[in-house]
Amino acid sequence: MQISPDQIVFWNWGLVTINATLVFTWMIMLLLGVGAWLVTRKLSTDTQLSHWQNLLEVLVVNLRDQIEQTSGQNPDRYLPFIGTLFIFIATSNLLVIVPGYHPPTASLSTTAALAICVFFSVPVFGISQSGIWKYLHHYIEPIPILFPFYIISELSRTLALAVRLFGNVMSDGMIGAILISIAPFFFPAIMQGLGLLTGLIQAYIFAVLAVVYIGSASNEDYGSK
């Protein structure tokens, strides 16, 4: 039983290794890229919209509403980044119904990369909102001695983001494999349904936590101090 798709190696030459994590990540990127082009190439403002455009608009509206409710700020500046995170993670998790597929989010390298993106996006959004000096000032409030604790907090929550997503996706796959091996004629459909639901929940949780971290760093209060 492979714990991580990193262990499934398709090609290896010296220091270059092509494993399942890379292959399926590229496949998801291609799928989302082609899908985005197909859905948006004939956008319409008529009352009669295609099913795909309706689905896209529902997704965008719900993402905007969730970002606004979570951060209390204008969602438009966060929507491209948070939306990309959610769609990538959700797609990665939902494709588990495809035989032979291994979700990249079951690899710690993938979840760590996603968490690092969130880590760097926090100061980027914060500085763009408040300016570099006002943003950095909150690290020494109310007293400068707290500065290292702020840094530790940001590093620890980045680690928590990566490990939480990796652990949940990986454990779901392992539990499903164990149950299917015990009763292969009964559990597959149930586990696939639960897997799809869990995959969406994990994408939602990751996106919401990213909004919380970024929104707190971009709070308007920083700019008013």
C-alpha positions as CSV (number, residue, x, y, z in Angstrom):
1,M,0.0,0.0,0.0
2,Q,1.4,3.4,-1.0
3,I,1.0,6.0,1.7
4,S,1.9,8.8,-0.7
5,P,1.8,9.2,-4.6
6,D,5.4,10.3,-4.2
7,Q,6.2,6.6,-3.8
8,I,4.8,5.7,-7.3
9,V,7.7,6.4,-9.6
10,F,7.1,6.3,-13.4
11,W,10.5,7.4,-14.5
12,N,13.8,8.0,-12.9
13,W,17.1,9.3,-14.2
14,G,19.8,10.5,-11.8
15,L,18.3,13.2,-9.7
16,V,15.3,13.6,-11.9
17,T,12.3,11.6,-10.8
18,I,8.8,11.6,-12.3
19,N,6.3,10.3,-9.8
20,A,2.6,10.1,-9.6
21,T,2.4,13.4,-7.7
22,L,4.0,15.3,-10.6
23,V,2.1,13.5,-13.3
24,F,-1.4,13.9,-11.7
25,T,-0.6,17.5,-10.8
26,W,0.2,18.3,-14.4
27,M,-3.0,16.5,-15.5
28,I,-5.1,18.6,-13.1
29,M,-3.4,21.8,-14.4
30,L,-4.1,20.8,-18.0
31,L,-7.7,19.8,-17.2
32,L,-8.4,23.1,-15.4
33,G,-6.7,25.1,-18.0
34,V,-8.6,23.6,-20.9
35,G,-11.8,23.6,-18.9
36,A,-11.5,27.3,-18.1
37,W,-10.9,28.1,-21.7
38,L,-13.9,26.0,-22.9
39,V,-16.2,27.5,-20.3
40,T,-15.2,31.2,-20.8
41,R,-14.7,31.3,-24.5
42,K,-18.4,32.0,-25.2
43,L,-19.5,33.9,-22.1
44,S,-22.9,35.5,-22.6
45,T,-25.0,38.1,-20.8
46,D,-28.3,36.8,-22.3
47,T,-31.0,35.2,-20.1
48,Q,-30.3,31.9,-21.7
49,L,-26.9,30.7,-20.4
50,S,-25.1,27.5,-20.9
51,H,-25.0,24.9,-18.1
52,W,-21.3,25.4,-17.7
53,Q,-21.6,29.2,-17.4
54,N,-24.3,28.8,-14.9
55,L,-22.1,26.5,-12.9
56,L,-19.2,28.9,-13.1
57,E,-21.3,31.8,-12.0
58,V,-22.7,29.9,-9.0
59,L,-19.2,28.9,-8.0
60,V,-17.8,32.5,-8.3
61,V,-20.8,34.0,-6.4
62,N,-20.5,31.5,-3.6
63,L,-16.8,32.0,-3.3
64,R,-17.2,35.7,-3.2
65,D,-19.9,35.5,-0.5
66,Q,-17.8,33.1,1.6
67,I,-14.7,35.3,1.3
68,E,-16.7,38.4,2.3
69,Q,-18.3,36.7,5.2
70,T,-15.1,35.3,6.5
71,S,-12.8,38.3,6.0
72,G,-15.3,41.1,6.3
73,Q,-13.5,42.8,3.3
74,N,-13.9,43.3,-0.4
75,P,-13.7,39.7,-1.8
76,D,-12.6,40.7,-5.3
77,R,-8.9,41.2,-4.4
78,Y,-8.8,37.7,-2.8
79,L,-11.0,35.8,-5.2
80,P,-8.4,34.8,-7.9
81,F,-6.0,33.4,-5.3
82,I,-8.5,31.8,-3.0
83,G,-10.6,30.5,-5.9
84,T,-7.6,28.9,-7.5
85,L,-6.7,27.1,-4.2
86,F,-10.2,25.8,-3.7
87,I,-10.7,24.7,-7.3
88,F,-7.3,22.9,-7.5
89,I,-7.8,21.1,-4.1
90,A,-11.4,20.2,-4.8
91,T,-10.6,18.9,-8.3
92,S,-7.6,16.9,-7.0
93,N,-9.8,15.3,-4.3
94,L,-12.9,14.7,-6.4
95,L,-11.0,12.8,-9.2
96,V,-10.5,9.9,-6.8
97,I,-13.5,8.3,-8.5
98,V,-11.3,7.7,-11.5
99,P,-9.6,4.3,-11.4
100,G,-5.8,4.4,-11.1
101,Y,-5.8,8.1,-10.0
102,H,-3.9,9.2,-7.0
103,P,-4.7,12.7,-5.6
104,P,-1.6,15.0,-5.4
105,T,-3.0,16.4,-2.2
106,A,-2.2,13.0,-0.6
107,S,1.5,14.1,-1.0
108,L,3.0,16.2,1.7
109,S,5.1,17.9,-0.9
110,T,1.9,19.2,-2.6
111,T,0.2,20.3,0.5
112,A,3.4,22.0,1.7
113,A,3.7,23.9,-1.5
114,L,0.1,25.1,-1.2
115,A,0.7,26.1,2.4
116,I,3.9,28.0,1.4
117,C,1.8,29.9,-1.2
118,V,-0.5,31.0,1.6
119,F,2.4,31.9,3.8
120,F,3.9,34.3,1.2
121,S,0.5,35.6,0.2
122,V,-0.2,36.9,3.7
123,P,2.5,39.6,3.6
124,V,1.9,40.3,0.0
125,F,-1.8,41.2,0.6
126,G,-1.0,42.8,3.9
127,I,1.6,45.1,2.4
128,S,-0.5,46.0,-0.6
129,Q,-3.3,47.0,1.7
130,S,-1.5,48.9,4.4
131,G,2.0,49.6,3.1
132,I,5.2,47.9,4.2
133,W,5.9,49.9,7.3
134,K,2.4,49.8,8.8
135,Y,2.2,46.1,8.0
136,L,5.5,45.3,9.7
137,H,4.6,47.5,12.7
138,H,2.0,45.0,13.9
139,Y,4.8,42.4,14.5
140,I,6.1,44.6,17.4
141,E,2.8,45.4,19.0
142,P,2.1,45.8,21.9
143,I,5.8,45.2,22.7
144,P,8.7,44.4,20.4
145,I,9.7,41.3,22.4
146,L,6.6,39.5,20.9
147,F,8.2,39.7,17.4
148,P,9.7,36.1,17.5
149,F,6.4,34.7,18.8
150,Y,4.6,36.2,15.8
151,I,7.1,34.6,13.5
152,I,6.7,31.2,15.2
153,S,2.9,31.5,15.0
154,E,3.0,32.1,11.2
155,L,5.4,29.3,10.6
156,S,3.4,26.9,12.8
157,R,0.1,27.7,11.1
158,T,1.8,27.1,7.7
159,L,2.9,23.7,8.9
160,A,-0.6,23.0,10.3
161,L,-2.2,23.9,6.9
162,A,0.1,21.5,5.1
163,V,-0.1,18.6,7.6
164,R,-3.9,18.9,8.0
165,L,-4.7,18.6,4.3
166,F,-2.1,15.9,3.8
167,G,-3.2,13.8,6.8
168,N,-6.9,14.0,6.0
169,V,-6.6,13.1,2.3
170,M,-4.0,10.4,2.9
171,S,-5.9,8.8,5.8
172,D,-9.1,8.7,3.8
173,G,-7.3,6.8,1.0
174,M,-5.8,4.3,3.5
175,I,-9.1,3.7,5.2
176,G,-10.9,3.2,1.9
177,A,-8.2,0.7,0.7
178,I,-8.5,-1.2,4.0
179,L,-12.3,-1.4,3.9
180,I,-12.4,-2.4,0.2
181,S,-9.9,-5.2,0.9
182,I,-12.2,-6.5,3.7
183,A,-15.5,-6.3,1.8
184,P,-14.8,-5.4,-1.8
185,F,-18.5,-5.8,-2.9
186,F,-20.0,-3.5,-0.3
187,F,-17.8,-0.6,0.6
188,P,-16.5,0.8,-2.7
189,A,-19.6,2.9,-3.4
190,I,-20.0,4.1,0.1
191,M,-16.3,5.0,0.4
192,Q,-16.4,6.8,-2.9
193,G,-19.4,8.9,-1.8
194,L,-17.7,9.7,1.6
195,G,-14.5,10.4,-0.2
196,L,-16.1,13.0,-2.5
197,L,-17.8,14.7,0.4
198,T,-14.6,14.7,2.5
199,G,-12.6,16.0,-0.5
200,L,-14.9,19.0,-0.9
201,I,-14.8,19.7,2.9
202,Q,-11.0,19.7,3.0
203,A,-10.9,22.1,0.0
204,Y,-13.4,24.4,1.8
205,I,-11.5,24.3,5.1
206,F,-8.1,25.0,3.4
207,A,-9.6,28.0,1.5
208,V,-11.4,29.4,4.5
209,L,-8.2,29.2,6.7
210,A,-6.3,30.9,3.9
211,V,-8.9,33.7,3.9
212,V,-8.7,34.0,7.7
213,Y,-4.9,34.3,7.6
214,I,-4.7,36.7,4.7
215,G,-7.7,38.7,5.8
216,S,-6.2,39.2,9.3
217,A,-3.0,40.5,7.8
218,S,-4.9,42.8,5.4
219,N,-7.2,44.2,8.0
220,E,-8.1,47.8,7.5
221,D,-7.1,48.5,11.1
222,Y,-3.4,48.2,10.2
223,G,-3.8,51.0,7.8
224,S,-5.4,53.3,10.4
225,K,-2.7,52.9,13.0
